[in-house]
């Protein structure tokens, strides 16, 4: 049996064993959390009731048990430790105020750093629905999170447009842009910003997470020549929908009905001195219906036909489903984040993303074991199972290591 604070290797355990150990410590081992905390300069100079490692796990648990109060989350997180003999002494559940102060001390940096260390695309070559020929399918999109109506949040994040008859909108909102692996719903890059920052600006910051061999899908909201150039410069290929009034001159007709064209920056629309070559695919879903226009960096029809790319574009909706999993199922209907300050909001957003990635990685492993498509496994059922089992076997003690007893974090 492993000592408290340790996680058994995945090679030695069944899926049920892994869930019982707690998905949080399986995905984010204590030694990795300690390393990230130290790298961010959050190591305590004195013993505290809530050391930084515990606060990281608390934030993750808070985003797993969304809707529960601070003190109840702390109870859920440590439930079973006493029964399993994993105590070095007594530990009282901290007050809501103490937990709030601990979260402020921790800040968002360790959660963001942990996300950068752990959250990657998870599909293998055998993962169903994750690939088109040699391309890994990914999508980019943006969303907003309602945040508490505090002076600090309102000043930093701003509010959405006011509806008729209302003096002000109910909640300030944080904007988030994310990259998602379509076949597994794994979020592997994200940026958080004020509502006034357009999602295309946040998306441009995500380009460092893209590589050659990826095919990036995006909707009409992700416009702009600079963004297109920045994403294409990563070596990834692009398949984006554009508005029907976009100027796309025909430069050469291709055998599959698509055509070569070019796009330019808005300031260069007259001279067209520095164009980017694109291939345009136009199609309708029904005769006489809406004309959809896609542009892509895949210029050769033999590499990917117009028909196959038009059908493939529907995979973009997987990111919509992913965001719904996070906000509606993991967070709960009408989710409002609980953080009173902007730093706490960013910390909480990355907490949600980390927990979601851990769940989706677990689902991917289960799908591989049974030879299924990850989409065939229920996210809500997985969430219920993990919530039920993570409280049964917590994998760390909230107390410092006691060399005399062997209990406590490794």
N, C-alpha and C positions, 0 to 999 in steps of 0.2 A: 504494500500500500504506500502511495507517495506521501511524503511529509506535507503538512499544511503549507500552502503557498506554492506547491508544485503542481504541474499539470502532466498527466500521463501522455506519452507520445501517441499520436493518432494511429500508429501501427499496432498498438497493443490494445485498442479498445473498439468496441462495437459502437454503432451510432447511438444506441440507447445509453451506453456508458458515457459517451461524450456529452449528451444532453444532461445527464445526471450530475456531471461535474460542474455544470454551469457554463453556458455559452460565452459569458463575459470573460472568464479567466481562460477559457480555451482559445478564444480569438485574440485576447490581449493578456498574455502571461504576465504575472507580477514582475518578473525581471525586466521585461520590456517596458512596462509602465514606469518602473524605477529609473530606467535608463533615460526615458523621455523626460521625466520630471527633473532629473539632474541636468540634462542638456538645456532645459528651459530655465534653470536657476531657481527651482521651486523647492529645493531640499530644505527641510526645517532645521533651524539652529537649536531647537529644544523640543522635547517630547510634547506632543499635543494629543488631545482626545481624537482629533481628526487629522492625522498626518496626510501628506499630499497623495500618497498612493490610494489611501482609502477614499479621499475626496474624488479622485478620478473614477474609481469604481462606483462611488455614490452617484455621480453625474450620469454614468452609463445606466445604472439601475433606475434612476429618475426618468430616463428616456425609455426604458423598457416598461416600467410601471407608470406610464403617463396617467395623470389624473389623481394619483395618490399624493397625500401631503408629505412634506419633508420627513417628519418623524416616522410616518408609516413606512416610507421607503427604507429608512435606516433599519427599522424592525424587520422588514422583509429580507433585506440584504444579509442580516446576521442571523436570521431564523435558522435553527438547526446547528449552529456552531457549538452551543453549550451541550446539546444532546449528543453531539459527536465527540465531545472532549477536546475541542480545538481552542480552548481558552488558556491563556497564561495568567489569568486573574479575572477580576470583574471589569465590565465595561458598560457604562450606562449609555442609553440612547441620547445623542445630543439634542439640544433644543433647536427649533426652527431658526432662531437668531444665530446660534453657533454655526449651524450648517451654512447659512447665508454668508457669514463672515469667512468661513473656510473656502467657499466657492469664489469669493472675491480675491482671497489670497492666491488661489490657484490660477485664476485668470483663464483666458481661452487658449493660450499658447500650447500647453501640454496636450489638449484635445486635438487641436489642429495638427500638431506634430505627430501624434499617435495615428491620426487619419492618414497622414502622408507616409508613414512607415508601413502601415498594414493594408490600406485599401487599394487594391489593384484589381484589374480584370481577372476573373477566376476561371473562365472557360478553358477547357483543354480542346484539342482537335476532335475529340470524340463527343463534345457537348452539343447536343441537338439544338438547332435554331440559333446558334451563335456565329455562324460563318456563312459567307457567300464566296464560293470558290476559295481564293487565298486570303480574303479579307475578313478581319474580325469586325462585326457590326457593332457600332457604338452610336449614341445619339446625344445631342446637346439640347438643353432646354432650361427655362427659368421658371421660378415660382415665387410666391411670397408667403411669409409667415406672419400672422397677427401676433403682436407683442403687447405686454401690459401697457396701459395708458399712464405712464409716468412722465414727468417733465423731461428726464434724461433721455428716455426712449423716443419721445416725440421730437425732441430737438435734434437727435442724431439721425434717426431713421426717416422721419417725416410720415405724412399720412397720404392715403390715396385720395383721388378726386372726390369732391363732396357730391352726394346725391341730392336731387331736387327735394326741397322741404327739410333738409337737415342742415344744421349750423356747422357741424363737423362730423367726420367719419368716426366710427366707434373706436378703432384701434390704430395706432401706428403700425407700420409694416416693414419687415426686413426683406430685402430681395436676395434670392439665392439663385445662382446658376450652377448647373451640374453636368457632368459627363457620366453616362450610364452604359454599361455593356448590355446590349439589347437581349441577348439570349438568356442571361442570368439575373438581370435587374441589379447587378452590383454597381453601386455608385463608386467611382474611382477618382473623381476630382470634383472639387466644389469651391465656390467663392461666395462670401457673404458681404453685403453692402447696404447702404441706405437706399430707400425707394427711388430717390432722384437719379441714382446711377443706373443707366440702361442695362438690360441683361446682355446686350452685345458687348458692352465694355467689360462686364464680369467674365463673359465667355472668352474674351481674348486673353485673359489671365490664365485660362485653363489650358492653353495650347501646349504648354510644357509637358502635359501628361499624355499627349498624342504622339504616336510613332508611325513609321512606315508599316504597312500591312493592316492598318485600320481603315474602315470606310465610315465616315462621319455623316450622319443624317441630321437634318435640321429643317425647321419649318420657316414660313415666310417672315417671322419676327426677327430672324437672325440675318439681317441685311447689312450691307456695307462692304465696299471693296477692300478696305483695310483689314477687316476681320477675315474675309475670304483669303486674302494673301497670307495673313499670319497663320491661319490654320493649314493652308496648302504647303507653307514653308516647312512644316514639321515632317513632311513625307507622307502623311496620311492622305487618302483620297476623300473627296467630298461628294455628297449627293444632297443638294438643298432645293427646297421649293422656293420659287420666287413669285412675286406679284404679277398679275396678268398684264399690268401696264409697263413692266420693265422693258427697256429698249434692248433688244437682242438681235442685231442685224445678222442675216443669213450669210455666212461666209462660204459654206460648202454643204451641200446636201449629202447625206450618208445613206447607205443601202437599207438600213432598218427603219428609215423614216425620221430619224433624228437629224440634227444638223449642227455644224460647228459655228460658233459665234464668239463674241468677246464681251467682257465687262470692263468698265473703267471706273475710276473714282469720280465722284460727283463734280469735283472741281476740274476734271479733265474731260467732261462729256462732249465738249465741242472739238477740242484738238485730238482727243483719243490717242495721245502720244505714248501712253504706257499701259496698253491693254493686257488683260489676262485671258488666255484662250479657254473656252468652255465648250461643252457639248450640251445641246438643249434637247430635252425630251418633252413632247406635248402629248397629252392623252385625256380621254374622258372615261368616266366609269359607266355612263349610260349614253346611248345615242342622243346627241343634242344637249348633253348635260354640261356641267362646269368643266372648263378646260384647265387641267393642271399642267403647270410648267416646272420642270426640274432642270437644274444645271448641275453638271458633274465635271470633275477633273479626269474622268475615264473617257478619253477621246476616241478610243478604238472600239467600234461595235463588236468586233470579234472577242474582245476581252469581257464585255458585258453588253448584251443586247438591250435595246430600248424597252422591249417588253419585260425582260427580267428585272431591269432597274425600276420600272414603273411599279411592278408587283412588289419589289423589295422595299420600296419607300414606305409601305404600310408598317414596316417594323419600327418606324419612328414612334409609333404610339406606345411602344413598350416603355418609353421614359415617362409618358403620362401615367401609365399604370404604376410605375415605380414611385412617383411622387404621391400618388393616391395611397399606396401602401404606407408610406411614411407619415403622411399628414392625417389620413382618415382612419386607418386601421391601427397603426402603431401609436399615433398621437391621440386618436379619438375624434369623434364628430365635433365640428366647430372648435378645433384646436386653437388655443391661445397659449403661447409659451409663458413660462412662469417668471422669467428673469426680469428684474426691475431696472437693470442697467445694461447699456450696449455691450460691454465686455461679457456679461453673463449670457446675453442673447446669442452671441457668437459661440460661446462655450456650449450652450445648450443645442444649437443647431448641429454642431459637429458631434455632440453626443448622440443625437438622433441618427445621424448618418453612420456613425460607428456601429451602433446597435443594429441598424438595418443591414449593414454589410455583413456583420457576424451572422445574422439570421439567414441571409441569402447565400453565404458561403456554406453554411450548414445544409441548406436545402440543395445546393449544387452537389455536395458530397453524397447526400442521400440519393439524388437522381442518378449519379454515376454508379452507385452501388446496385441500383435496381434497373439500370439501363433505360431510364425515363428521360423525357424532356423536362428541365426544371420548371417550365410553365405548368406542368401537370401536377405539381405539388402545391397544396394550399398554403398561402402565406399566413392567413389568419389562424389556421389550425396549428402551424408551426409556432406562431407567436404565443398561442395559448399553452402549448406543451412546454415551451421554454420558460414562460412565466411560472408555470406550475413547478417545474423541476429546479429552477435556479435557486429557489428558496429552500430546497431540501438539502442541498449540499453546497454551501458556500465554500469557495476554494482558498480563502485567506482569512486570517484573523485580523481584527482591527487593532490589535495590540502590537507593540514592538516585540521583536524576537527575545525570548528568554532562554539563554544558553543552558540554563539549568534544567529546563523542562523539555526543551526541544519543540515547544509550541510557538506559534506565531509565524510571521512571514519568513520564507526562506531567503 
